[in-house]
Amino acid sequence: MEKDMIVNPYEVKGDIDYDKLIKEFGVEKINNKLLERIKKHTKELHFMLRRGVFFANRDMNWLLDEYEKGNKFFLYTGRGPSGPIHLGHLGTWTFVKWLQDKFGVELWFQFTDDEKFLFKDKSFEEIQKWTDDNMLDVIALGFDPKKTHFIVDTRNANLLYPEAIKFAKKITFSTVKSAFGMTNENNIGQIFYTSMQAVPAIIPSILKKKNIPCLIPLAIDQDPHFRVARDVYPKLGYYKPAIIHGMFLPPLSGISGKMDSSGNENSASILTTDTSEEVKRKINKYAFSGGQPTIEEHRKLGGNPDIDVCFQYLRMFFEEDDAKLKKIHDDYKSGKLLTGELKQYTINKINEFLKNHQKKREEAKKQLDKFIYK
């Protein structure tokens, strides 16, 4: 039975229909022509582009026009720090790092501590603890400290707030209500918040006193913030930011929606701090399988990789080799590869990644100062 789809920055649930979202949000599907155009500059395509994990965009062709004229863009993405980081977050950021490396551009990374304080039932102090903790996961991915700037909304308010009120003055409450489904019960901080998220897309333009194009890679649930603010940018004398939209890494349960980072003993997500034993336990116990109920039936009928969570994790993040992925897909579909074997392969891949990530995460504690914008 299909569940009604809800996709906005504060709630993602139901059966996600990405084609429907493209229509509803008014974004454009990434086609082969655009992929070829990106490849002209990057010499190769990231596997998330090849496989359609990043599947839609706003104004990417315009951004590349500007880039080809010598008007180099910068990247902007972010994190709402309210709990531990899970694998779903890292997918977008590894893609952002690839873009930074290939185009040699700056990244402005926003930690929206104000948003999480306003929307979550957590103390300001707890949100600050998660802000500092989450920074370690971003640094661990290997961003260039000379080109990467962390901004925290409440700590960099002197930079953000004077610009945020310019957006706020041009966005009505009725616009925000219809975009986010807000009611009269929402607190006034929540109503204002979109104005803060709009600002990093123009910070380099303000600092360098010239218009610089911006590219925002994000999961598609975050798009409404920019849909609301897009018409305001030109009114303030700036370019509209270009956006590239990614899919959600599904929760382990395979139930529709996206991975959740509530940080409790939950079956829905694998955290970056999980031990190899925890990863093994969570995958074996909770990962939704596309296999048959018995080995005999599986050998005879084969599995369904399209609904198998382990296969989706490999496709969207952990198996970069297209030939290997195709073999896993075909072997699983034919029944040659069993669910247990697919799970074990995925466990090994994730643990190999996390072993390296956790080591770098530890080293990141000494590097924080290089990344925080002053």
Buried (B, 14 or more C-beta within 10 A) or exposed (E): EEEEBBBBBBEBBBEBBBEEBBEEBEBBBBEEEBBEBBBEEBEEBBBBBBBBBBBBBBBBEEBBEBBEEEBEBBBBBBBBBBBBBBBBBBBBBBBBBBBBBBBEBBBBBBBBBBBBBBBBEBEEEBBBEBBBBBBBBBBBBBBBEEBBBBBBBBBBBEBBBEBBEBBBEBBEEEBBBEBBEBEEEBEEEBBBBBBBBBBBBBBBBBEEEEBBBBBBBBBBBBBBBBBBBBEBBEEBEBBBBBBBBBBBBBBBBBBBBBBBBEBEEBBBBBBBBBEBEBBBEBBEEBBBBBBBEEEEEBEEEBBBBEBBBBBBBBBBBBBEEEEEBEEBBEBBBEBBBBBEBBBBBBBBBBBEBBEEBBEBBEEBEEBBEEBBBE
